[in-house]
Amino acid sequence: MRARTGALLAAATLTAATACSSADGAAGGGSTVQVVVGYQSKTINTVTAGTLLRAQGYFEQRLAELGKQNGKTYTVSWQDYDSGAPITAQMLADKTDIGSMGDYPLLINGSRAQEAGGPGTRLVSVTGYNLLGALNSVVVPKDSPAHTLADLKGRKVSTSVGSAADGTLVQALRKAGVPDDGIQKQNQQPAVGASALKAGGVDALAQFVAWPGAVVFAGDGRLLYDGAALARPTLHGVVVRQKFGTERPEVVNAFLAAQQDATEYLNEQPLAASRKVAEATGLPAEVVHLYNGPNGIATFGTELRPELLTALREDVPFLKSVGVLKALDLDAFVDPSYLAKAALPAVPPARIAGTDELCGLPVTDPALAGELWLEGEESTRPAADPGCLLKAVKAAEAGGKKLRAAYVPDAATGTRWFADHDLWVRDGAKLLPFTTEDGAKAYLAAHPDARQLSYREALAAS
């Protein structure tokens, strides 16, 4: 990661709190160009185009470099929202130029912009994604009688209608044999839904990152459904008003280059990045690191990968069927030309690596590798496999060290989760973690000699 000098000065100088889009200031060819960016600070797999990007000042630095070349002054207004829908509304009103949001809101954004006529909007890059869909989950209170999604029939479930989490909920319920009207759906913002779950106002919360992890980490719930069980890719990305992109392609190019800077920083210094995002959002750093850390639930990269575009194409008929999207010319909406002009190299994702000192093994397999974060330590410790992770936790506890978090991948889906909130299964000498009761039961049914353990029993058996 090449050094960035004058970051704080550039950010302080160029960031302005303006609600005006650049459409008016830029079109006339004036010396000042205003850029409005809509983002979701707590949707933490958009941080490379939002929270982390803003905190590091990379966009402002890129614009300052651009200004030195063309003599213009660039100001950036960052507008924070809880979901993608208000960003779309602002873009359609020509008040926001660049926005980041999840896959379903992205498709709705493109559809509504095309319906409104004119140049529309364009999907230009990806921020974070999970190829199995684990970015969306369903959590219930810890003492809930629900053990499977089917148990939610007739119950109150909070979600944000039209979001990717809502889509995962609907499709997963259908797969479980529960019709769309089989639950009492409560359309709520994520924070409202999380509070309602804690207060007993709803029976379940279906949400996107980082809300499920935050609820579980706080001790207010348990994971009922891991979106990875649906095996459908989910992603977040960056969308641009095409009129703005046509008038100011150099600004879009600067934004994508800055997004690349943030992606490199996150993947090269994941723990530092998690701490910065936690500081900016108020989320626990342990929750941010669950999703954004090495081998995290979210993988970060700007590329418009073919499998992600295929997933978007397959999502369109579903969104039509639930009445939130009328029509969309996806080929006109997805525009790889901006990334092509930016000529950004691929960024290797963050991976847990090194040597497991306790087990004396190299840490190489992401399907097995875990990560231990102890209080007072400036770096995390790698674990070669789930059994080695448990041994490390046990040794740390015996040495009087306080555990901040222990992360381990689900034995079936690979979803990274908190080891102390997993369900554990012992099969011979192997200790296997599962994020949900469904996953553990499926393994036990296929392996009759295996038996389920509590977390404490698994620690003792390690």
QUIMO-V18050 format. One record per helix or strand of 2 or more residues. SS is the DSSP state (helix for helix, strand for strand). FROM is the first residue (numbers start at 1). TO is the last residue. Records with the same first field share a line. If there is no record, write none. Layout:
SS=FROM-TO, FROM-TO
This chain:
helix=7-14, 22-27, 44-49, 51-56, 58-70, 85-92, 103-116, 149-152, 164-175, 180-182, 190-199, 211-217, 227-230, 242-247, 249-268, 270-281, 285-292, 306-321, 330-333, 337-342, 386-398, 419-421, 437-446, 455-461
strand=32-39, 73-80, 98-102, 121-130, 136-140, 156-159, 184-187, 204-208, 222-226, 234-241, 299-300, 355-356, 361-362, 370-374, 381-383, 403-409, 416-418, 423-427, 430-434, 451-453
